[in-house]
Structure formats: C-alpha cells, structure tokens
Amino acid sequence: MIHPNPNHSRTAAGERQAVVKRRPRTRFAATLAALASAFILGGIHHNAHAVLVNLDTTLLGGTSARLDFALLDGDGDLGNNTVTISSIVTDGTLGGTDCSVGCTGGPPFTISDALGLGQFLQDLTLGTTVSFDLSFTTRFSGNGAPDRLSLLLLDAGSNLTLLDTNLDFSGDPVPVQDALLIVDHAPGAQVRFATVSSPALPIAVPEPGAGALFSLGLALIGGQRIRRRHSCVSHRTEAAAQARLSTSTHTPPGE
C-alpha cells in the first residue's frame, strides 16, 4: 500500500519554487552587468572623461611643493562643469589639503565652477613620482570661452611656480601660466600636457580607453560567473526535487 508523505510533497514544491525564484536573479545579475558596462562606457565617451596621470618629479625630490588644481569659468554658465581628483599617491610625503573654494569632498575632491572658481590644493614633499586620477565633465554653453582646468606645481612656501612650461596662455580669455596640464571643457575635450618644462618633469599617461575596457571586461566576467553559479545551483536543486518525488511514489517490496 502506498502511503503518501505530505512532507515530501511540501519539500518538493518548495524545491520547485526555489528553482523558479532563482532564475530571475540570474537575469537580474546579467542586467546589472550590462548596466555597469553601459555606465562605464557612457561616462568615458559622452559627457565625462577620466585619466590616470603620472608625474616624474625626480629632479625636484625633497622639495616642499603644492599641487594647485583650479577650474575657472569661461562660458558664463556657472556650475556646468566639475573636476574630481582622487587617489593621489607619491613616494614622497603627502601633507595638508585645502578644499575651501568651490570644492567638496575629501577624498576624493570635486571642484566646480559654480562660484566662478573651484580650487583644490595638495601640499606634499616631492619624491620621485606623483600620480593621481582625474575625471572631468565636458560641457560648454557656446558663449565666451570653455571653462578651463589647470594644474600648477607651486613652491609650498612662496606659492610661486616651481616650473617654467610651454603651457603658457596669459592672453587667453581664461588665462594660465606655466601649467603642467590644462583641460578646456567642451565636447571632445582632451587633457593637454606640458611637453617642455624647466626643470624637466616628464608626464606619463596610460593609453586612452584602456581603463574603460579593463573595467568593462571585469563587469562582463563577473556577470558571466554569477550566471554560471546560479545555473548550476538551479540544476542541482531541480534534480534533487525530482529524485524526492520519485522516492515518495515508490512502493517498497512486500507491501
């Protein structure tokens, strides 16, 4: 005689329900990976750019210096652009920071042209290298001149520049002198680096887009692993449920 076991039925039903509930999670994980990829590529190629900057400060090693990041308005549209500075690293010694003029955060630090000027200052004792991540928007109202970001390397005591560079545009609508780099914020804008400086201070920048492609690869690999893991769990759970159903309906010998 067959004795139905209600517990087996409830267990099997629960297992089948678990299988049904896990599949949407797999699709959700894939959707998250796709959204992350779209966000990475959209941020890099549309209204924002990002770059890792490496400075060779060997010839100025031991100098008390100041990194002066300044964003000046040029198009009259206050607050339409921002710059974020993050991951400042040196083999020298980092000192204090000043994030009081058109600046928020810490770290990362974000400057804006909402007040006409956004400025972030980082004091440090130079070693042989300094690196940082720089991301910025590229909006332009079409009036006047594009907003301009500049980076100067100053003496921490006198606030005078430590370098004489070929990025010297004192007659421009948004003037700058002896900058290490500048960005004119408009669609398609790129970072312009000093190619000549005295004393020499080489600047290295990774291949454009390499960071975005690497991040995209990580997002896609993560999504694929999540899909495979949930797929394996779902198949094992479904097989267990079928085996328990088969056992519950089997008639033992002699009954």
Salt bridges, closest charged atoms under 4 A:
GLU15 OE2 - ARG244 NH1 3.06
ASP123 OD1 - ARG66 NE 2.57
ASP172 OD2 - ARG148 NH2 3.11
ASP184 OD1 - ARG148 NE 2.68
ASP184 OD2 - ARG192 NH1 3.53
GLU238 OE1 - ARG23 NH2 3.66
